[in-house]
Amino acid sequence: MTLLVVSLIIFVLLTLSGIFSAAETALTGASRARMHQLEREGDRAAKRVNKLIDNQETMIGSVLLGNNLINILSSALVTEVLTKSIPGAWGVAISTGLMTVLVLVYAEVLPKTLAIGRPDQFSRLLSAPTLFVVQICGPVIGAIQWVIRKTLGLVGFEVSPEADASAAQEEIRGAVEYHHSEGLVEGSDRRMIGGVLDLAEMDVSEVMIHRRNMVMLDADMNPRELIDEALNAQYTRIPIYKGEQDNVIGVMHARDLARAVSAVRGDIDQLDLTSIAREPWFIPDTTNLRDQLESFLKRKSHFALIVDEYGALQGLVTLEDILEEIVGEIEDEHDTGVEGVRPQPDGSANVDGVVTIRDLNRAMDWHLPDDDAVTVAGLVIHEAQTIPEAGQTFIFHKHRFQVLRRQRNQITALRVSPPLETSAG
């Protein structure tokens, strides 16, 4: 075999090896979301890519098998030719060094560098030959995978092919954070996507309007007083209780009230407002926001009362409260921004103790943790491990918290500084 023929064969083999390397890198780095979207649009190459990615273990095994066979074959050919001209160990050493350089540069680094730069394009381009190789090598790879699983099983390691839903969510969140840091995703879009992902991790108790802040109507009031209270409340749905606030007997809707007043033609004393109140809907305080959102949509209702495990009223939640966790504060002509948060000229904020940490973060674009507490006052108590006195100051999570007012065992007002330059807590 002449040197020219051998050189031509080596060139072809290195080219095939480079294709295998590029295919491996491109198919493992391709955007699954983009490939699925292209498949839905009728792209046949994207459909092949998705088929390969869905069985990624077999795909990678087949590519590595083909790549190793080619590299070993090319190395053997070069060694065979060179040892005829340079017999002994020197011929083997020279052929090994030469093939190491050629394989590393032209069959590994160069094709993988190209594939890393454009994984979606290269994965679609190389999907057909890769799928062909997978179909040929599939049975062999299946046997290899069986041996691998049995071997790993001996040391107590179990390989599970099932996708981890939480890992998928973290991947989405990480991608959004990365693109936001690169300036490719708006801050509002980042918050909305994060809000959607957080719904399943939050309970209604974290976003509810606490019973202390609820507007409620006493069924024992006369109709005129009750209507005045309802009009002054400026809410469309108001719970009605009888005797004590835990005994909610209905929910008054402003539209039902207007119809009832119109029906009696001004004779308000004839109204029986409890008869037009709608049946209250009670939900446990452990319901997560995603399930509650689905329940709101199924029942075509926007309002639910929250009770604890003993049946005691804890607060209420509306469809708007859940949507605000996604899109941010929804303001109408009666709203004045985030209630209880008063930004100051120096970047700090005077905050009511009952303000939730999420509301403060949204209002000030901060990142205070809400894993251990729901409200700002709760966060300070949790970190301080005591109920502070008015005037005390603490530094937690790169923010300074100054207690402005305390009533009995409740922190009612604080001043929270913007993030400090150095963390002291």
ZAKOLVEX-20724 format. One record per residue: residue in three letters; z negated, x negated, y of N, C-alpha, C in turn. Coordinates in pm, whole numbers, plus 50000, padded with zeros to 5 digits. Example, Ala and Ser with C-alpha at 12.3 -4.5 7.8 and 13.67 -1.06 7.14 Angstrom:
BEGIN
ALA492204868149431492204877049550492204868049670 SER492924871549775492864863349894492134871050003 
This chain:
BEGIN
MET500004991549880500005000050000500004991250124 THR500984993350213501124984850331500034987950432 LEU499864978250522498854979850627499184991650718 LEU500494993850744500905004850831500545018350769 VAL500785019650639500475032350571498965034850571 VAL498205024250542496745025550543496245029550681 SER496795023250785496385026350923496685040950957 LEU497855045750909498225059650934497265069250863 ILE496925065850739495975074350663494605074450731 ILE494145062750774492845061950843492855070250971 PHE493955069551042494075077351167493955092351138 VAL494675096751033494635111050997493225115050954 LEU492585106650874491235109750826490225110150941 LEU490325100651035489415100551151489655112851239 THR490905117051249491225129051327490575141351263 LEU490715142551130490085153751060488565153251074 SER487995141251065486545139751083486125144051223 GLY486935140251322486645144351460486705159351478 ILE487655165851410487755180451416486515186951356 PHE486065181551242484845186751181483645185151275 SER483525173551337482395171051427482425180351547 ALA483635182051605483775190951720483455205351681 ALA483915209451562483655223151516482165225651498 GLU481465216051438480015217551418479285219151551 THR479605210451646478935210951777479285223651852 ALA480565227451852481005239251927480425252051870 LEU480445253351737479975265651674478455267351683 THR477725256451687476265257551704475875259251851 GLY476775255551942476455256752085477135268352155 ALA477985275852083478705286952146477735298252183 SER478075305252290477255316552335477505328652245 ARG476475332752173476645344152083476905356852163 ALA476255358052278476465370052359477925371052405 ARG478485359852450479885359952496480825362552379 MET480535356752264481405358852147481395373552103 HIS480215379652105480145393852068480905402452169 GLN480815398952296481535406652396483045405052379 LEU483495392752351484925390452329485415397652203 GLU484585398052100484975405251978485145420052007 ARG484255425552087484355439752123485635442452203 GLU486105432252272487355433752349488595431052264 GLY488395428152135489525426352045489955412152020 ASP489155402252059489515388252039489265384451893 ARG490345381251819490225378151676489525364751653 ALA489785354951742489115341951728487605343451743 ALA487185351651839485755354051859485145360951737 LYS485915369651673485445376251551485195366051441 ARG486095356151429485895345551330484665337251363 VAL484475334251493483305326551535482025333951497 ASN481965346951523480765354651490480515354951340 LYS481595355551261481445355451116480845342151070 LEU481285331151131480755317951097479305316451141 ILE478985321251261477625319851314476645328351235 ASP477095340051188476215348851112475745342250982 ASN476565333250928476155325650808476155310850845 GLN475335307550944475365294151003474995283250903 GLU474085286250812473655276150716474825271750628 THR475615281450579476775278150497477845271050578 MET478025275550703479035269250790478705254550814 ILE477465251550851477085237750879477175229350751 GLY476735234950639476815227550513478245224150475 SER479165233750494480565231250459481175220650549 VAL480885221550680481415211650775480885197750743 LEU479595196750715479005183650683479565178150552 LEU479785186950454480365182550327481755176850348 GLY482605184150420483955179350447483955166550529 ASN483065165950630483005154250718482565141850640 ASN481565143350555481085131850477482125127150377 LEU482805136450313483855132550218484945124250286 ILE485355128750404486415121750477485945108050524 ASN484735107250578484225094450627484045084450513 ILE483545089150399483365080050284484715075450231 LEU485695084950225487025081350177487685071050268 SER487595073150400488215063750494487545050050487 SER486215049850472485505037050459485905029750331 ALA486065037250223486455031150095487855025050104 LEU488775032350170490145027150184490175014250265 VAL489445013850376489425001950460488794990250384 THR487724992950312487074982450233488034976950127 GLU488764986050061489724982049958490784972750014 VAL491314976050134492384967950194491854954550243 LEU490704954750314490194942450375489684932450271 THR489104937650162488574928250062489684920749986 LYS490904925949994492034918549935492404906450021 SER492274908150155492584897150246491374888150266 ILE490194894250268488954886550290488014889950175 PRO488104882850068487304886149951485804883849974 GLY485004890649890483574888449891482824896649995 ALA481604892050026480694899450115481234900550257 TRP481984890050301482504890650437483494902250454 GLY484294904550356485244915750365484524929150371 VAL483484930750290482694943050292481984944850426 ALA481404933850479480674934650606481604938250721 ILE482794932050724483744934750832484244949150825 SER484574953750704485054967650690483964977650728 THR482714974450691481604983450728481424984050880 GLY481444972350946481294972151091482454979151161 LEU483684976851113484854983051175484814998151163 MET484515003251042484485017751023483315024251096 THR482205016951107481075022451182481465025051327 VAL482155015551389482585017051527483615028251539 LEU484605028251451485665038351457485105052551436 VAL484255054051335483685067351308482775071751422 LEU481925062551469480985066151576481715070351703 VAL482735062751743483405065451870484375077051858 TYR485295076351760486415085751755486165097951667 ALA485205097251574484955108651487483645115751517 GLU482795109851602481515116151633481315118351782 VAL481145107451858480775108651999481865115352081 LEU483115110552069484205116052151484415131052126 PRO484625135652000484845150051980483625158552014 LYS482425153351988481235161252019481025162252169 THR481375151852243481265152452389482205163052445 LEU483425163552392484375173852436483855187852402 ALA483315189452281482835202552237481615207252314 ILE480735197852349479545201552426479935206952563 GLY480975201052621481415205452755481995219352755 ARG482695223352647483325236552640483135242652501 PRO481905246152467481655251052331482355264152297 ASP482445273352393483075286252366484555284552335 GLN485245276352417486675274452395486955267152264 PHE486215256452235486455248652114486065256451989 SER485015264451997484615272351880485695282351843 ARG486305288651942487395297951916488625290651864 LEU488925278951919490095271251879489985266351734 LEU488785262251695488585256251563488025265951460 SER487925278651496487315288351403488155290451278 ALA489485290651292490345293251176490255282151070 PRO490465269351108490335258851005488925257750948 THR487925260251032486535259550982486265270550881 LEU486745282650911486565293750817487255290850685 PHE488425284550690489155280750568488315270950485 VAL487725261150550486885251350479485655258050420 VAL485045267250495483855274250446484185282350321 GLN485345288850319485745296750203485945287950080 ILE486445275750101486665266649988485345260649940 CYS484525256350035483285249249999482105258649977 GLY482295271650001481195281149992480395280449864 PRO481045280949746480265280449620479445267649605 VAL480035256349644479305243649634478085243849726 ILE478285248749850477185249249947476105258949900 GLY476515269949836475535279449783474625272849681 ALA475205264749596474395257549496473465247549564 ILE473975240549664473155230849737471985237849806 GLN472265249549868471205256949937470125261349839 TRP470535265249718469545269449617468625257749582 VAL469235245949565468435234049534467485230949649 ILE467975232049774467145229049892465955238549899 ARG466225251649879465125261449888464075258949779 LYS464545255849658463595253249551462765240749581 THR463425230549637462715218149670461675220549779 LEU462075227949884461125230949991460005239949943 GLY460325248849845459295257649790458205249949718 LEU458545238449664457555230449593456475225149686 VAL456825223449815455845218349912455305229650000 GLY455585242349959455005253750030455735257850155 PHE456985253550172457755257250291458805267450251 GLU458745279250313459665289950280460665291650393 VAL461955291750360463015293450459463335308250467 SER463145314050585463445328250606464645329650695 PRO465695336550647466895338150728466795349150832 GLU465685356750832465565367950923465375362951066 ALA466025370051155465925366651298464565370751352 ASP464035362651437462745365351500463005372451633 ALA462555385151643462825392951765462175386651887 SER460955381651871460275375551985461005362852029 ALA461535355251930462285343251965463545346752041 ALA464185357852003465405362152073465075365852218 GLN463935372652237463555376252374463245363852457 GLU462555354252396462245342052469463515334152501 GLU464505334952413465775328252440466465334452560 ILE466435347752566467025354752681466275351152808 ARG464945351552800464135348452917464375334052965 GLY464445324752868464695310852903466055308852967 ALA467065315952915468415314852972468435320053116 VAL467745331253138467705336953274466985327453369 GLU465835321853325465095312553410465925300253442 TYR466655295253342467485283353365468575286253466 HIS469295297353448470395300553538469865303953679 HIS468635309453684468045311953816467745298753888 SER467225288953812466935275953872468205268853918 GLU469335272153852470615266253891471285274054004 GLY470655285054047471215292954156472285302754112 LEU472405305153979473465313953929472975328253906 VAL471665330453909471095343853890470175346754008 GLU470385358354071469555362254185468115364454141 GLY467195362154234465785364154204465485378454163 SER466125388254228465885402254194466385405354053 ASP467535399854016468065401953880467135395553777 ARG466625383653809465695376753719464455385153695 ARG463915391153802462715399253788463005411953706 MET464175417853726464505430053652464645427353503 ILE465345416553468465515413353326464155410053264 GLY463335402353338462005399353288461165411853272 GLY461325421453365460585433953356460945441953232 VAL462235442253198462675449353078462065442952954 LEU462075429652948461525422652832460015424352820 ASP459345426652933457875427752933457385441652891 LEU458265451652890457825465452867457075466952736 ALA457595460652631456965462152499455625454852490 GLU455365445752583454135437852579453035443452669 MET453345454352741452375459952836451985474052795 ASP450705477252813450205490652788450225498752917 VAL450205512052901450225520753020448985518553105 SER447895513953043446665511653120446855500753225 GLU447875492153208448095481153301448855485553425 VAL449515496953421450295501353537449845514953588 MET448845521053523448445534653558447775535253696 ILE447785547153751446975550053870445595553953819 HIS444585546053854443235548253801442695561753849 ARG441825567653770441285580953802440585581153937 ARG440025569553980439375569054112440385571554224 ASN441655567754200442675569054304443575581154285 MET443265589254184444095601154158443765612354256 VAL444775619854295444575632254370444545643554270 MET443455651154267443305662054173442875674654246 LEU443205686054189442885699054249441835706154163 ASP440845712054232439785719454163440235733854146 ALA440295738554023440765752153996439855762754056 ASP438625759254088437685769054143437875771154293 MET438715763054358438985765254500439795778054518 ASN439655784354636440485796154660441935791854683 PRO442885800754664444305797054670444715789954798 ARG444195794554913444595788255040444145773755046 GLU442895771055005442395757355005443195748654908 LEU443505754454794444215746854693445625743254742 ILE446295752754808447635749954860447575739454970 ASP446555740455057446405730355163446215716455104 GLU445385715455000445155702554935446455697154874 ALA447215706154812448465701954748449465697054851 LEU449565703754964450515699655069450085686455133 ASN448805684555152448315672155214448455660155120 ALA448525662654991448595651754895449935644654897 GLN450995651754932452345646054939452825640654803 TYR452335646654696452825643654562453465656054504 THR454435654354418455125665854359454395671254237 ARG453565663154171452835667454052451365663654070 ILE450475673554058449045671154079448255677853967 PRO447365670153900446535676153794445515686153852 ILE445245696553775444235706553811443115705953708 TYR441875704953755440745704453662439815716153687 LYS438995718853588438015729753602436645724553560 GLY435695725553652434335721053622434175706253650 GLU434705697653563434645683253581436045677353566 GLN436245665353622437595659853628438165656353491 ASP437315654053392437825651353258438455663753195 ASN438125675453247438615688053192439875692453267 VAL440975685653244442235689053310442875700653236 ILE443165711453309443715723553245445205725353272 GLY445755717453363447175718853391447635709053496 VAL448935709053519449545700553622450385709353713 MET450065709153842450785717053940452025709553988 HIS453185716053978454425710254028454765716754160 ALA455145708854259455415713954394456495724754393 ARG457495723354307458565733354302458045746654248 ASP457165746054146456585758354092455705765054197 LEU454975756854274454115762254378454945769254486 ALA456045762954527456895769054630457485782254582 ARG457895782754455458445795254401457395806154396 ALA456155802354357455085812154348454735817754485 VAL454685809254587454385813654724455495822854774 SER456735819554742457855827954784457805841554715 ALA457365841754589457365854254513456355864354568 VAL455215859754623454195868954675454435872254821 ARG455525866754879455935869855017454805868055118 GLY454115856855106453115853255206451715857755174 ASP451535866555077450185871155040449575861054944 ILE449105850054999448675838754918447455842154834 ASP446615851254880445405854654806445705860754670 GLN446935865754651447305871554522447685860954418 LEU447825848554463448295838054372447265834454267 ASP447715833054143446895827354036447535813954002 LEU447095803554072447765790554061447595784253924 THR446495787353857446325781453723447345786853624 SER447845798753648448815804553555450195798253569 ILE450485792153684451805785853702451735770753678 ALA450535765653651450405751353621451005748353485 ARG451625737053472452245732953346451205726553254 GLU451495727153125450565721553027450475706353045 PRO449265700853051449135686253069449545678752943 TRP450065666852962450475658252850449565646052850 PHE448765644752744447815633752733448375623052638 ILE448195610552677448645599352594447515589052585 PRO447425581452476446375571152465446655559352556 ASP445605552552598445765541352692446355528952627 THR446545529252495447125517752425448645519052407 THR449245529752457450695531652444451425520952524 ASN452395514252462453125504052539454205510652625 LEU454635503552727455525509352827456885512852770 ARG457385504952675458705508052620458665521352543 ASP457605523352462457485535952389457305547652484 GLN456525545452590456295556352685457555559852762 LEU458355549752796459625552352864460515560952775 GLU460595557552645461395565452553460855579652541 SER459525581052542458915594452534459235602752657 PHE459185596352774459545603352898460975608752889 LEU461885600452838463285604452831463485615552728 LYS462765614852614462915625152511462365638552558 ARG461185638152621460535650652664461085655852796 LYS461905647652862462425650952996461275654053090 SER460255645653081459065646953165458845633853240 HIS458185634653356457985622853439456515619553461 PHE455605626553392454195625853429453345627153304 ALA452385618053287451475618753172450085614253214 LEU449075620353154447675616853180447195607653068 ILE446425597553104445995587153011444525589052977 VAL444225588952847442835590252802442495578552711 ASP441195575452701440765564752612440485570352473 GLU439925561952386439715566252247438695577452235 TYR437875579552339436895590352337437405603052405 GLY438645602652454439215614252521438895615052669 ALA438245605052723437895605052865439125601252949 LEU439295608353059440445605953146440335592253211 GLN441385584253200441415570953258442325570053381 GLY443385577853383444315577253494445595584753460 LEU446645581653532447925588053506449045577753521 VAL450165580653457451345572153468452555581053485 THR453495576453565454725583853589455925575553547 LEU457065582153537458295574953505458575564553613 GLU458265567953738458505558453848457665545953832 ASP456425547253783455565535553763456195525653665 ILE456805530953558457435522253458458715516153514 LEU459505524153584460745518853642460455507953745 GLU459335509253815458975499053913458645485653848 GLU458245486053721458025473453649459335466153624 ILE460445473353631461765467453610462425463953742 VAL462495473553833463295471653956462445467954076 GLY461125467754061460265465054175459855477954244 GLU459155476754355458615488354425459725497654470 ILE459595510654435460535520854479459885528254595 GLU460415526354712459795532154832460585544254880 ASP459855554354926460505565654992459925566955133 GLU460205578455197459775579755337458265580355353 HIS457525582155242456065582855250455405569755212 ASP456185560155161455615547455115455565537255227 THR454605528055214454435517455315454315503855246 GLY455185501455148455135488755076454085489454967 VAL453675477954916452675477554810451315480754870 GLU450745491854829449465496254885448365486554846 GLY447565482454944446455473554917446765458954933 VAL448025455454964448415441454987448875440155132 ARG448155431755208448465430055350448765415255378 PRO450045411455376450415397455401449945392755538 GLN449525379955546449045373955669450045363455720 PRO450005360455850450975350755907450945337055841 ASP449795332955786449705319555726450185319155581 GLY450745330455532451245330755395450265336155294 SER449015338255337448015343955247448155359155247 ALA447295365855169447325380455165445915385755151 ASN445595395755231444355403155213444625414155111 VAL443845414355004444165422754889442965431254851 ASP443195444054827442145452554772441895448254628 GLY440645449054584440305444454450441015451954339 VAL441375464554363441995472754258443495470254245 VAL444075462154333445505459154325445785451654195 THR446815455654125447155448654001447785435054032 ILE447595425953938448155412353954449675412953961 ARG450275421853882451735422953883452245427654018 ASP451525437154080451945441954213451825430754316 LEU450745422954307450575411854401451665401354381 ASN451975398254256453045388554227454385393354283 ARG454685406054265455945411454314455985411454467 ALA454865415154528454845416054674454945402354740 MET454325392154680454265378954741455145368554671 ASP455815372554563456635363454483455795351854430 TRP454625355254377453735345454315453815346654164 HIS453045338254095453105337953948451705337453887 LEU450795345353940449445345953885449495352053745 PRO448715346853650448755352053512448045365453502 ASP448585374253417447955387253397447625389653251 ASP447415378853175447105380153033445675384653009 ASP444725380253094443305382853069442715393353163 ALA443465397753262442955407753356444125415653413 VAL443855427853453444905436453510444895435753661 THR443695436253723443575436253868443215422453921 VAL443375420754053443015408054116441515405654106 ALA440735416154128439275414754116438905410953973 GLY439575417153876439305413953736439625399453704 LEU440685394053764441045380053741439965370753794 VAL439445373653913438395365153971437135365753886 ILE436755377753843435545379153760435725371953628 HIS436905373053570437165366353442437075351253456 GLU437665345853561437675331353579436315326053621 ALA435615333753706434315329153756433185331553656 GLN433435340553558432425344053459431165349953524 THR431355356253638430265362953709430875372253812 ILE430055380853871430535389453980430165382554111 PRO431125376754183430805368754301430235377154416 GLU429545370254504429055376454627430115375254735 ALA430015383754836430925382954950430775369355018 GLY431885363055049431885349955114432125338455018 GLN431965340654889432225330054793433725327454780 THR434065314954753435465310854741435665303354611 PHE436775306354545437125299854418438585295454424 ILE438905285554344440305281254331440685282154183 PHE441605291154156442135292954021443655293354027 HIS444295287453927445755288553912446505284954041 LYS446005274354109446635268954230446525278354351 HIS445645288654345445425297654458443945297654493 ARG443645299454622442255300754667441925315554682 PHE440845319954620440395333854627439085334354705 GLN439095341354817437875343154896437445357854888 VAL436235360154844435715373754833435315378554972 LEU435955389155020435665394355153434605405255151 ARG434695414155050433715425055041433365427754895 ARG432105431554877431635435754745430735447854763 GLN430985458254684430165470254685429535471954548 ARG428235470554542427505470754416428085460354322 ASN428625464654208429155454954111430685454054116 GLN431245458254228432715458654237433195450254355 ILE434165441454329434815433954437435865443054498 THR435755446054626436665455754688437735449254776 ALA437515436954821438515430554907438455415454892 LEU439645409154890439735394654877440845389554968 ARG440775376654996441895369655061442395359254961 VAL443685359954932444305350854835445295341954910 SER445125328854892446005319354962447325317954887 PRO448355312954954449595309354883449325297654789 PRO450235294354700449985283254606449655270354680 LEU448605263554636448175251054696449055239554645 GLU449055228654717449885217154679449415210854549 THR448105210154531447545204354408446645214554343 SER446665214754211445845224154136444415219154127 ALA443485228054157442065224654143441365233854045 GLY442105241753975441475250653882442465256353786 
